[in-house]
Amino acid sequence: MVRFGWISLTLACASAALPAQAQDRTEDNAVTQAEDAFGFSTGRESIGIYGQNNARGFSPTNAGNVRIEGLYFDPAYALPSVVNDSTSIKVGLSAQGYPFAAPSGIVDQVLRRPEAKSGASILLNGDSYGSYGIEIDGSLPVNKQLSIGYGLTGNRVAFPDGTDNFNHGQGLIVRLRPAPGVEILPFWTLNNDYNDEAGPFYVPAGKFLPPQPPRHTFEGPRWADFRYTGANSGVLASYAPANDWLVRVGAFRSVFDTKAGWTNLLLGVQPDGSASSRLIIADPRNKNISLSGELRLTRSIVDGPRLHVIHLSVRERDARREYDGSDEVDLGPTRVDIPEDSPKPVFNFGPLSRNRVDQTTIGLAYDGRWKDVGEISFGLSRASYRKTTTLPGLAPIISRSRPWLYNGTAAIYVSKALTVYAGYARGLEESGVAPPNAANRNQPLDAVLTEQKDAGLRWNVTGNVKLIAGVFDLRKPYFGFNAASIYTQIGTTRSRGAEFSVSGNVTKRLNVVAGGFFLDARVVRDQAALGNIGPRPVALPGHFLNMNVNWRTPFLDGLSLDAAMSQRAKVPSTTDNLVALPPRAVVNLGGRYRFKLMDKNATLRLQVVNAFDNRGFNIAGPGVYGANNGRFITGYLAIDV
């Protein structure tokens, strides 16, 4: 029995464990399901201080640190909820046990496995902006070895800036267990987006923020509608030939096909709302395709109270991106609140530029655990990276790199309740694309070497409440505008900070998930960089605090009330740091009621988002702003049938 317990732990270390069957949709509750406050989402629920595009001041998704159940995945289009059961952000000690830890954190996604019994969930959603939609997902078991999961969605989504769209999606996932120790999970998804107007971005004429636009009002033009499809397909498989061996493979294809793309810029915006011009940029059809995957062999060795886990991994990526070839029209002077109804002009598109990345990474990782003593892990990889950029009329530009990548973590069990840890990671990461107002807009940026040091502790305060606290030091190249308005590397960012998470059941009825980070991010400019470059990176606040509570009421069975409160510091919004978004606090208030509807489990969920109507702006790029949502009401009714 002791050996069996160690092997169970081995599989958890090796692959973040194969999860249990997906929950019914009436049970979706991020506060009660989250393990910590670093970032978690399930269904339409999302909480945490970090997200897929922001962890410790950087984007794990842009960096290429997305996983599906621990295996490497490079998304051209995000994995939709029809097959994605939950997503967790892993940093610091929460990433312990994930081989080949990444400096910018890990985004790990769990597939929505078909259940062993027939059933379905129907979810009807809507909000006070005018959104409405339906989601259906379910399971169809064929026999003990085979079950099929399916999902359908249809939505009309209304956005804070007055734009809206219609989208629908569908997906299939098959769970096949043909023999003991074997599981095969092929899946397929397709999402279509229609009539998705290009909302405006505001570029002020001076060192100030733009005025707030009218609430939920789109001035146009109405003909600038996005149209795209996103598709993901792949297979996840595992085979355990013996108790101490595990083979896992994931192979994925992700496609983002933009059939019509637009950018709507109000340039030279003055404090009174006037703008020198409305620039509409039209993009020709372009397609981004990424093939990615990982083959991993895991061997576990039990040595008395010690467990040794060794991983051999091969990761592959073939990513192709098309961009450029755009045309534009200047619709002349305007105002933030003036409708635009000019006729659609004829656009003449130029040839596309193309970017292709081929990458193979071979790695060896070790994870060791000594009962009641501690843990140690390290990984060593060699990446073979080739990037080919093809510009119209020019010979292909090829860049190559073969860096060594490595990471290591050590944790000591000071007591049954207290663990301390320290770690280091060096990685090769992508840097995203140039923002919409850059001369090289949408151009993929160079891959860069990054490094991170971190340390901290985990304290089980009580049986149900856990505290994680840590410090980190992360360094990456810094991108901004040069004198020709080209978005390129202009320096290096060093982000030193502290983070914490408190989660658990404070009482039998009260769940709390609270966390925050404090960030001292600094820019060291390159000597060759031109222009005024401030000491703080754009879009990184000095701190962010978040608290979520869920209280099951004693006076009505099935009723729970919840609140989410967040506060962030001011945020530099221009490269020279002369403009910043002011501090912003947001409070969401809501509740859910679980009840029986015609003998079926049902949940009614209502929430007032941004209850105190603190609007503000978001940053789309240095000196480029988009509108945030004000106060609105959202809700859904979920029924398990």
C-alpha positions as semicolon CSV with decimal commas, in nm:
position;residue;x (nm);y (nm);z (nm)
1;M;0,000;0,000;0,000
2;V;0,291;0,234;0,070
3;R;0,432;0,173;-0,274
4;F;0,093;0,242;-0,435
5;G;0,074;0,576;-0,255
6;W;0,416;0,677;-0,387
7;I;0,321;0,580;-0,742
8;S;0,006;0,790;-0,720
9;L;0,227;1,080;-0,618
10;T;0,459;1,001;-0,907
11;L;0,185;1,043;-1,163
12;A;0,079;1,370;-1,003
13;C;0,434;1,500;-1,025
14;A;0,486;1,372;-1,375
15;S;0,182;1,507;-1,549
16;A;-0,004;1,737;-1,314
17;A;-0,227;1,428;-1,279
18;L;-0,501;1,322;-1,514
19;P;-0,809;1,504;-1,378
20;A;-1,139;1,358;-1,271
21;Q;-1,446;1,378;-1,488
22;A;-1,578;1,726;-1,560
23;Q;-1,828;1,873;-1,319
24;D;-2,182;1,963;-1,414
25;R;-2,221;2,328;-1,513
26;T;-2,448;2,400;-1,215
27;E;-2,143;2,345;-0,993
28;D;-1,917;2,603;-1,161
29;N;-1,775;2,826;-0,887
30;A;-1,421;2,958;-0,921
31;V;-1,400;3,069;-0,555
32;T;-1,474;2,724;-0,415
33;Q;-1,271;2,538;-0,679
34;A;-0,953;2,751;-0,693
35;E;-0,645;2,614;-0,517
36;D;-0,488;2,959;-0,478
37;A;-0,529;3,323;-0,581
38;F;-0,278;3,327;-0,866
39;G;-0,538;3,265;-1,136
40;F;-0,816;3,018;-1,206
41;S;-1,113;3,001;-1,443
42;T;-1,388;2,751;-1,509
43;G;-1,685;2,797;-1,738
44;R;-1,792;3,162;-1,714
45;E;-1,618;3,213;-1,377
46;S;-1,270;3,363;-1,341
47;I;-1,069;3,491;-1,042
48;G;-0,709;3,564;-0,943
49;I;-0,433;3,822;-0,957
50;Y;-0,284;3,682;-1,279
51;G;-0,427;3,573;-1,611
52;Q;-0,325;3,409;-1,936
53;N;-0,180;3,739;-2,063
54;N;-0,031;3,872;-1,742
55;A;0,177;3,697;-1,478
56;R;0,444;3,877;-1,279
57;G;0,430;4,160;-1,533
58;F;0,461;3,949;-1,848
59;S;0,237;3,740;-2,075
60;P;0,272;3,360;-2,039
61;T;0,066;3,316;-2,357
62;N;0,284;3,547;-2,568
63;A;0,591;3,384;-2,417
64;G;0,480;3,038;-2,533
65;N;0,416;2,891;-2,189
66;V;0,071;2,740;-2,248
67;R;0,011;2,374;-2,164
68;I;-0,273;2,125;-2,201
69;E;-0,258;1,907;-1,892
70;G;0,112;1,977;-1,860
71;L;0,206;1,917;-2,226
72;Y;0,329;2,192;-2,459
73;F;0,067;2,373;-2,668
74;D;0,122;2,678;-2,891
75;P;-0,220;2,838;-2,951
76;A;-0,289;3,048;-3,259
77;Y;-0,645;3,059;-3,121
78;A;-0,737;3,007;-2,755
79;L;-0,882;2,674;-2,651
80;P;-1,260;2,735;-2,608
81;S;-1,475;2,627;-2,315
82;V;-1,653;2,356;-2,513
83;V;-1,347;2,135;-2,449
84;N;-1,162;2,338;-2,183
85;D;-1,288;2,254;-1,833
86;S;-1,058;2,487;-1,637
87;T;-0,743;2,697;-1,662
88;S;-0,486;2,761;-1,388
89;I;-0,192;3,001;-1,369
90;K;0,112;2,836;-1,215
91;V;0,392;3,045;-1,061
92;G;0,640;2,988;-0,780
93;L;0,561;2,695;-0,555
94;S;0,232;2,630;-0,736
95;A;0,440;2,530;-1,040
96;Q;0,635;2,271;-0,838
97;G;0,610;1,935;-1,014
98;Y;0,572;2,086;-1,362
99;P;0,880;1,980;-1,560
100;F;1,065;2,254;-1,749
101;A;0,925;2,548;-1,552
102;A;0,908;2,875;-1,746
103;P;1,018;3,222;-1,627
104;S;0,688;3,391;-1,718
105;G;0,470;3,132;-1,545
106;I;0,263;2,848;-1,688
107;V;-0,093;2,851;-1,822
108;D;-0,224;2,497;-1,774
109;Q;-0,556;2,388;-1,921
110;V;-0,760;2,082;-1,829
111;L;-0,977;1,915;-2,092
112;R;-1,350;1,861;-2,031
113;R;-1,358;1,482;-2,022
114;P;-1,678;1,303;-2,128
115;E;-1,847;1,143;-1,830
116;A;-1,926;0,775;-1,787
117;K;-2,300;0,845;-1,783
118;S;-2,529;1,020;-2,029
119;G;-2,613;1,377;-1,946
120;A;-2,600;1,735;-2,060
121;S;-2,595;2,090;-1,929
122;I;-2,778;2,386;-2,077
123;L;-2,669;2,739;-1,991
124;L;-2,860;3,054;-2,089
125;N;-2,673;3,381;-2,037
126;G;-2,734;3,754;-2,077
127;D;-2,634;4,097;-1,949
128;S;-2,763;4,453;-1,928
129;Y;-2,554;4,559;-2,229
130;G;-2,775;4,340;-2,446
131;S;-2,570;4,022;-2,470
132;Y;-2,747;3,688;-2,478
133;G;-2,652;3,333;-2,561
134;I;-2,684;2,962;-2,508
135;E;-2,430;2,691;-2,428
136;I;-2,497;2,318;-2,445
137;D;-2,251;2,046;-2,354
138;G;-2,290;1,684;-2,265
139;S;-2,164;1,328;-2,268
140;L;-2,271;1,022;-2,466
141;P;-2,108;0,701;-2,336
142;V;-2,095;0,426;-2,596
143;N;-1,954;0,156;-2,368
144;K;-1,711;0,126;-2,078
145;Q;-1,417;0,203;-2,304
146;L;-1,562;0,482;-2,519
147;S;-1,752;0,800;-2,445
148;I;-1,813;1,112;-2,653
149;G;-1,840;1,468;-2,531
150;Y;-1,993;1,752;-2,731
151;G;-2,044;2,124;-2,698
152;L;-2,243;2,392;-2,884
153;T;-2,250;2,767;-2,824
154;G;-2,431;3,060;-2,982
155;N;-2,394;3,416;-2,856
156;R;-2,464;3,775;-2,934
157;V;-2,203;3,970;-2,737
158;A;-2,233;4,343;-2,667
159;F;-1,915;4,524;-2,559
160;P;-1,860;4,834;-2,340
161;D;-1,768;5,052;-2,641
162;G;-2,104;4,984;-2,809
163;T;-1,979;4,727;-3,058
164;D;-2,125;4,379;-3,076
165;N;-2,087;4,053;-3,260
166;F;-2,250;3,719;-3,321
167;N;-2,050;3,403;-3,270
168;H;-2,111;3,032;-3,255
169;G;-1,889;2,740;-3,172
170;Q;-1,894;2,364;-3,165
171;G;-1,665;2,097;-3,038
172;L;-1,621;1,723;-2,991
173;I;-1,398;1,529;-2,754
174;V;-1,367;1,151;-2,739
175;R;-1,243;0,954;-2,441
176;L;-1,112;0,611;-2,539
177;R;-0,970;0,362;-2,290
178;P;-0,902;0,051;-2,499
179;A;-0,683;-0,124;-2,239
180;P;-0,572;-0,082;-1,877
181;G;-0,330;0,208;-1,843
182;V;-0,423;0,359;-2,182
183;E;-0,626;0,674;-2,241
184;I;-0,669;0,856;-2,573
185;L;-0,843;1,194;-2,598
186;P;-0,885;1,334;-2,951
187;F;-1,072;1,666;-2,975
188;W;-1,190;1,921;-3,231
189;T;-1,334;2,273;-3,202
190;L;-1,447;2,540;-3,449
191;N;-1,555;2,896;-3,364
192;N;-1,702;3,152;-3,605
193;D;-1,727;3,526;-3,541
194;Y;-1,946;3,759;-3,752
195;N;-2,031;4,130;-3,772
196;D;-1,776;4,220;-3,509
197;E;-1,734;4,597;-3,539
198;A;-1,389;4,746;-3,488
199;G;-1,417;4,948;-3,168
200;P;-1,220;5,273;-3,147
201;F;-0,878;5,320;-2,992
202;Y;-0,786;5,671;-2,877
203;V;-0,444;5,832;-2,935
204;P;-0,421;6,170;-2,753
205;A;-0,251;6,470;-2,911
206;G;-0,045;6,544;-2,599
207;K;0,062;6,417;-2,261
208;F;-0,284;6,353;-2,124
209;L;-0,556;6,088;-2,119
210;P;-0,846;6,107;-2,365
211;P;-1,190;6,209;-2,239
212;Q;-1,432;5,932;-2,149
213;P;-1,639;5,830;-2,455
214;P;-2,020;5,804;-2,431
215;R;-2,143;5,493;-2,254
216;H;-2,206;5,190;-2,470
217;T;-2,215;5,395;-2,790
218;F;-2,044;5,301;-3,114
219;E;-1,998;5,588;-3,360
220;G;-1,889;5,370;-3,648
221;P;-1,808;5,307;-3,920
222;R;-2,050;5,016;-3,936
223;W;-1,884;4,858;-4,238
224;A;-1,558;4,788;-4,051
225;D;-1,662;4,443;-3,930
226;F;-1,423;4,170;-3,825
227;R;-1,488;3,821;-3,957
228;Y;-1,279;3,528;-3,844
229;T;-1,277;3,159;-3,760
230;G;-1,069;2,987;-3,496
231;A;-1,008;2,612;-3,484
232;N;-0,825;2,375;-3,254
233;S;-0,777;2,003;-3,293
234;G;-0,548;1,750;-3,142
235;V;-0,500;1,440;-2,935
236;L;-0,382;1,382;-2,582
237;A;-0,279;1,027;-2,496
238;S;-0,117;0,843;-2,209
239;Y;0,012;0,489;-2,162
240;A;0,137;0,335;-1,839
241;P;0,311;0,007;-1,936
242;A;0,401;-0,050;-1,569
243;N;0,350;0,117;-1,233
244;D;0,676;0,308;-1,263
245;W;0,660;0,409;-1,632
246;L;0,438;0,664;-1,803
247;V;0,435;0,773;-2,167
248;R;0,238;1,085;-2,260
249;V;0,195;1,255;-2,594
250;G;0,010;1,565;-2,705
251;A;-0,019;1,679;-3,066
252;F;-0,216;1,992;-3,153
253;R;-0,314;2,209;-3,450
254;S;-0,438;2,563;-3,388
255;V;-0,566;2,803;-3,658
256;F;-0,674;3,167;-3,650
257;D;-0,815;3,266;-3,989
258;T;-0,891;3,641;-4,011
259;K;-1,107;3,686;-4,318
260;A;-1,148;4,061;-4,258
261;G;-0,951;4,267;-4,007
262;W;-0,979;4,632;-3,907
263;T;-0,824;4,893;-3,679
264;N;-1,019;5,206;-3,584
265;L;-0,791;5,485;-3,455
266;L;-0,890;5,832;-3,340
267;L;-0,567;6,030;-3,373
268;G;-0,476;6,358;-3,215
269;V;-0,753;6,344;-2,954
270;Q;-0,787;6,665;-2,750
271;P;-0,926;6,702;-2,395
272;D;-1,251;6,841;-2,540
273;G;-1,305;6,519;-2,743
274;S;-1,208;6,654;-3,084
275;A;-0,968;6,447;-3,295
276;S;-0,754;6,546;-3,590
277;S;-0,852;6,233;-3,784
278;R;-1,019;5,895;-3,779
279;L;-0,783;5,647;-3,940
280;I;-0,930;5,314;-4,052
281;I;-0,675;5,042;-4,131
282;A;-0,802;4,743;-4,329
283;D;-0,613;4,415;-4,333
284;P;-0,634;4,152;-4,607
285;R;-0,721;3,797;-4,519
286;N;-0,443;3,635;-4,321
287;K;-0,406;3,304;-4,147
288;N;-0,200;3,199;-3,847
289;I;-0,137;2,827;-3,809
290;S;0,057;2,652;-3,536
291;L;0,144;2,283;-3,509
292;S;0,280;2,194;-3,167
293;G;0,314;1,910;-2,924
294;E;0,524;1,712;-2,683
295;L;0,632;1,352;-2,629
296;R;0,727;1,277;-2,271
297;L;0,863;0,960;-2,110
298;T;0,852;0,945;-1,731
299;R;1,026;0,694;-1,503
300;S;0,969;0,681;-1,127
301;I;1,197;0,514;-0,875
302;V;1,095;0,450;-0,515
303;D;1,388;0,444;-0,272
304;G;1,244;0,394;0,075
305;P;1,110;0,734;0,186
306;R;1,242;0,895;-0,131
307;L;1,078;0,924;-0,470
308;H;1,278;0,998;-0,786
309;V;1,097;1,099;-1,106
310;I;1,287;1,141;-1,433
311;H;1,134;1,296;-1,747
312;L;1,265;1,285;-2,102
313;S;1,083;1,529;-2,329
314;V;1,076;1,635;-2,693
315;R;0,874;1,948;-2,778
316;E;0,802;2,063;-3,133
317;R;0,655;2,378;-3,285
318;D;0,590;2,484;-3,645
319;A;0,418;2,825;-3,635
320;R;0,332;3,029;-3,945
321;R;0,197;3,383;-3,931
322;E;0,083;3,618;-4,209
323;Y;0,064;3,994;-4,163
324;D;0,101;4,332;-4,335
325;G;-0,041;4,416;-4,681
326;S;-0,290;4,656;-4,521
327;D;-0,452;4,965;-4,672
328;E;-0,594;5,265;-4,488
329;V;-0,830;5,557;-4,523
330;D;-0,833;5,884;-4,331
331;L;-1,195;5,984;-4,272
332;G;-1,091;6,331;-4,159
333;P;-1,142;6,533;-3,838
334;T;-1,401;6,402;-3,595
335;R;-1,500;6,393;-3,230
336;V;-1,520;6,115;-2,973
337;D;-1,899;6,145;-2,969
338;I;-1,973;6,208;-3,342
339;P;-2,124;5,923;-3,551
340;E;-1,931;5,814;-3,860
341;D;-2,151;5,707;-4,152
342;S;-1,934;5,763;-4,459
343;P;-1,962;5,498;-4,734
344;K;-1,716;5,210;-4,743
345;P;-1,420;5,290;-4,973
346;V;-1,245;5,045;-5,201
347;F;-0,925;4,912;-5,042
348;N;-0,623;4,797;-5,239
349;F;-0,424;4,543;-5,042
350;G;-0,057;4,477;-5,086
351;P;0,132;4,149;-5,065
352;L;0,152;3,972;-4,730
353;S;0,461;3,932;-4,518
354;R;0,519;3,592;-4,365
355;N;0,687;3,465;-4,055
356;R;0,767;3,103;-3,976
357;V;0,914;2,962;-3,656
358;D;1,048;2,606;-3,635
359;Q;1,155;2,496;-3,291
360;T;1,261;2,166;-3,138
361;T;1,341;2,142;-2,769
362;I;1,488;1,828;-2,615
363;G;1,501;1,817;-2,239
364;L;1,575;1,607;-1,933
365;A;1,413;1,685;-1,598
366;Y;1,434;1,541;-1,248
367;D;1,191;1,572;-0,959
368;G;1,288;1,427;-0,621
369;R;1,076;1,408;-0,308
370;W;1,193;1,296;0,036
371;K;0,910;1,227;0,275
372;D;0,897;1,480;0,562
373;V;1,223;1,639;0,437
374;G;1,172;1,826;0,110
375;E;1,178;1,835;-0,269
376;I;1,429;1,918;-0,537
377;S;1,380;1,950;-0,911
378;F;1,581;2,065;-1,209
379;G;1,559;2,058;-1,585
380;L;1,804;2,099;-1,871
381;S;1,696;2,154;-2,233
382;R;1,854;2,240;-2,565
383;A;1,638;2,441;-2,801
384;S;1,691;2,454;-3,177
385;Y;1,515;2,770;-3,295
386;R;1,484;2,893;-3,654
387;K;1,283;3,198;-3,757
388;T;1,227;3,284;-4,124
389;T;1,080;3,623;-4,217
390;T;0,974;3,675;-4,576
391;L;0,904;4,034;-4,680
392;P;0,768;4,124;-5,026
393;G;1,045;4,164;-5,283
394;L;1,324;4,065;-5,044
395;A;1,519;3,749;-4,980
396;P;1,409;3,557;-4,668
397;I;1,568;3,672;-4,344
398;I;1,672;3,376;-4,131
399;S;1,774;3,386;-3,767
400;R;1,888;3,085;-3,567
401;S;1,953;3,013;-3,205
402;R;2,049;2,703;-3,007
403;P;2,048;2,810;-2,643
404;W;2,073;2,592;-2,336
405;L;1,771;2,636;-2,109
406;Y;1,762;2,527;-1,748
407;N;1,569;2,554;-1,425
408;G;1,595;2,433;-1,067
409;T;1,382;2,444;-0,754
410;A;1,441;2,330;-0,395
411;A;1,180;2,310;-0,120
412;I;1,228;2,220;0,248
413;Y;0,953;2,096;0,479
414;V;1,028;2,299;0,790
415;S;0,728;2,138;0,958
416;K;0,409;1,962;0,856
417;A;0,253;2,304;0,805
418;L;0,542;2,508;0,665
419;T;0,741;2,470;0,341
420;V;1,006;2,712;0,210
421;Y;1,137;2,711;-0,145
422;A;1,373;2,883;-0,390
423;G;1,409;2,851;-0,766
424;Y;1,573;2,971;-1,085
425;A;1,465;2,942;-1,450
426;R;1,610;3,046;-1,785
427;G;1,386;3,026;-2,092
428;L;1,350;3,111;-2,461
429;E;1,024;3,302;-2,501
430;E;0,833;3,488;-2,768
431;S;0,745;3,859;-2,726
432;G;0,404;3,892;-2,891
433;V;0,332;4,130;-3,180
434;A;0,362;4,504;-3,242
435;P;0,061;4,715;-3,125
436;P;-0,203;4,867;-3,359
437;N;-0,046;5,214;-3,385
438;A;0,307;5,092;-3,472
439;A;0,463;5,133;-3,814
440;N;0,523;4,757;-3,804
441;R;0,178;4,674;-3,658
442;N;0,102;4,303;-3,607
443;Q;0,462;4,208;-3,686
444;P;0,581;3,917;-3,466
445;L;0,859;4,030;-3,235
446;D;1,184;3,846;-3,178
447;A;1,216;3,557;-2,936
448;V;1,429;3,645;-2,635
449;L;1,614;3,476;-2,352
450;T;1,462;3,542;-2,011
451;E;1,557;3,452;-1,656
452;Q;1,383;3,442;-1,321
453;K;1,477;3,391;-0,956
454;D;1,214;3,337;-0,691
455;A;1,174;3,220;-0,333
456;G;0,896;3,193;-0,080
457;L;0,693;2,981;0,158
458;R;0,370;2,785;0,189
459;W;0,198;2,772;0,527
460;N;-0,106;2,561;0,605
461;V;-0,255;2,802;0,855
462;T;-0,535;2,561;0,943
463;G;-0,665;2,244;0,786
464;N;-0,858;2,449;0,530
465;V;-0,666;2,777;0,493
466;K;-0,338;2,800;0,302
467;L;-0,097;3,093;0,267
468;I;0,159;3,119;-0,012
469;A;0,398;3,414;-0,018
470;G;0,704;3,476;-0,231
471;V;0,945;3,718;-0,394
472;F;1,071;3,714;-0,752
473;D;1,324;3,881;-0,980
474;L;1,244;3,852;-1,352
475;R;1,443;4,002;-1,642
476;K;1,332;4,035;-2,004
477;P;1,403;4,262;-2,303
478;Y;1,179;4,570;-2,318
479;F;0,997;4,674;-2,635
480;G;0,883;5,024;-2,731
481;F;0,879;5,277;-3,015
482;N;1,193;5,404;-3,184
483;A;1,220;5,737;-3,369
484;A;1,055;5,583;-3,679
485;S;0,752;5,459;-3,478
486;I;0,872;5,101;-3,517
487;Y;0,797;4,884;-3,217
488;T;1,124;4,716;-3,131
489;Q;1,356;4,634;-2,843
490;I;1,469;4,954;-2,671
491;G;1,600;4,820;-2,341
492;T;1,570;4,558;-2,069
493;T;1,305;4,522;-1,799
494;R;1,387;4,403;-1,450
495;S;1,077;4,319;-1,246
496;R;1,137;4,260;-0,877
497;G;0,832;4,193;-0,669
498;A;0,643;4,007;-0,401
499;E;0,319;3,811;-0,425
500;F;0,085;3,634;-0,186
501;S;-0,219;3,409;-0,186
502;V;-0,460;3,314;0,094
503;S;-0,725;3,055;0,012
504;G;-0,958;2,814;0,184
505;N;-1,264;2,772;0,404
506;V;-1,248;3,028;0,682
507;T;-1,569;2,875;0,821
508;K;-1,797;2,596;0,703
509;R;-1,995;2,853;0,505
510;L;-1,732;3,110;0,405
511;N;-1,471;3,058;0,129
512;V;-1,201;3,318;0,073
513;V;-0,951;3,351;-0,212
514;A;-0,736;3,662;-0,173
515;G;-0,403;3,766;-0,319
516;G;-0,191;4,040;-0,459
517;F;0,144;4,145;-0,593
518;F;0,376;4,439;-0,536
519;L;0,600;4,513;-0,831
520;D;0,913;4,724;-0,869
521;A;0,963;4,716;-1,246
522;R;1,246;4,918;-1,399
523;V;1,369;4,981;-1,753
524;V;1,735;4,993;-1,848
525;R;1,748;5,155;-2,192
526;D;1,979;5,039;-2,468
527;Q;2,253;5,288;-2,551
528;A;2,141;5,297;-2,916
529;A;1,774;5,364;-2,829
530;L;1,639;5,705;-2,929
531;G;1,373;5,920;-2,765
532;N;1,257;5,976;-2,411
533;I;1,233;5,644;-2,231
534;G;1,101;5,650;-1,877
535;P;1,220;5,427;-1,592
536;R;0,893;5,231;-1,566
537;P;0,760;4,978;-1,821
538;V;0,431;5,059;-1,990
539;A;0,116;4,885;-1,857
540;L;0,269;4,748;-1,534
541;P;0,112;4,872;-1,208
542;G;0,310;4,899;-0,888
543;H;0,063;4,672;-0,711
544;F;-0,259;4,479;-0,759
545;L;-0,479;4,339;-0,481
546;N;-0,773;4,105;-0,523
547;M;-1,015;3,941;-0,280
548;N;-1,303;3,702;-0,351
549;V;-1,548;3,569;-0,092
550;N;-1,832;3,319;-0,122
551;W;-2,081;3,278;0,165
552;R;-2,339;3,000;0,179
553;T;-2,632;3,155;0,362
554;P;-2,789;2,975;0,662
555;F;-3,136;3,115;0,598
556;L;-3,204;2,971;0,249
557;D;-3,064;2,637;0,142
558;G;-2,889;2,663;-0,196
559;L;-2,835;3,041;-0,180
560;S;-2,481;3,182;-0,169
561;L;-2,366;3,541;-0,190
562;D;-2,029;3,653;-0,324
563;A;-1,816;3,960;-0,368
564;A;-1,498;4,036;-0,561
565;M;-1,287;4,341;-0,481
566;S;-0,975;4,453;-0,666
567;Q;-0,748;4,756;-0,650
568;R;-0,448;4,844;-0,862
569;A;-0,196;5,124;-0,850
570;K;-0,146;5,382;-1,124
571;V;-0,012;5,245;-1,450
572;P;0,243;5,414;-1,682
573;S;0,075;5,437;-2,023
574;T;0,343;5,603;-2,239
575;T;0,703;5,504;-2,301
576;D;0,829;5,833;-2,153
577;N;0,615;5,779;-1,838
578;L;0,468;6,130;-1,866
579;V;0,113;5,988;-1,869
580;A;-0,034;5,723;-1,641
581;L;-0,372;5,567;-1,576
582;P;-0,489;5,662;-1,226
583;P;-0,541;5,399;-0,955
584;R;-0,858;5,196;-1,005
585;A;-1,076;4,996;-0,767
586;V;-1,353;4,763;-0,884
587;V;-1,619;4,585;-0,677
588;N;-1,841;4,305;-0,810
589;L;-2,140;4,184;-0,607
590;G;-2,337;3,871;-0,682
591;G;-2,504;3,554;-0,577
592;R;-2,614;3,213;-0,699
593;Y;-2,911;3,001;-0,610
594;R;-2,905;2,625;-0,658
595;F;-3,246;2,465;-0,681
596;K;-3,452;2,194;-0,851
597;L;-3,623;2,273;-1,180
598;M;-3,853;1,990;-1,287
599;D;-3,642;1,752;-1,075
600;K;-3,320;1,870;-1,246
601;N;-3,030;2,049;-1,079
602;A;-3,030;2,418;-1,171
603;T;-2,830;2,727;-1,074
604;L;-2,932;3,088;-1,122
605;R;-2,633;3,323;-1,117
606;L;-2,657;3,705;-1,104
607;Q;-2,376;3,958;-1,064
608;V;-2,339;4,335;-1,062
609;V;-2,002;4,402;-1,225
610;N;-1,815;4,723;-1,137
611;A;-2,086;4,815;-0,888
612;F;-1,947;5,165;-0,824
613;D;-1,908;5,242;-1,197
614;N;-1,534;5,313;-1,201
615;R;-1,469;5,313;-1,575
616;G;-1,123;5,431;-1,674
617;F;-0,927;5,301;-1,974
618;N;-0,721;5,001;-2,075
619;I;-0,387;5,025;-2,257
620;A;-0,371;4,878;-2,610
621;G;-0,011;4,992;-2,662
622;P;0,207;5,284;-2,551
623;G;-0,015;5,593;-2,572
624;V;-0,315;5,397;-2,712
625;Y;-0,634;5,359;-2,507
626;G;-0,956;5,160;-2,517
627;A;-1,273;5,198;-2,311
628;N;-1,336;4,986;-2,000
629;N;-1,677;4,866;-1,896
630;G;-1,886;5,066;-1,653
631;R;-2,143;4,914;-1,422
632;F;-2,354;4,635;-1,572
633;I;-2,551;4,329;-1,466
634;T;-2,474;3,983;-1,594
635;G;-2,619;3,642;-1,523
636;Y;-2,695;3,293;-1,638
637;L;-2,923;2,998;-1,572
638;A;-2,755;2,657;-1,584
639;I;-2,954;2,332;-1,589
640;D;-2,815;1,979;-1,574
641;V;-3,036;1,737;-1,764
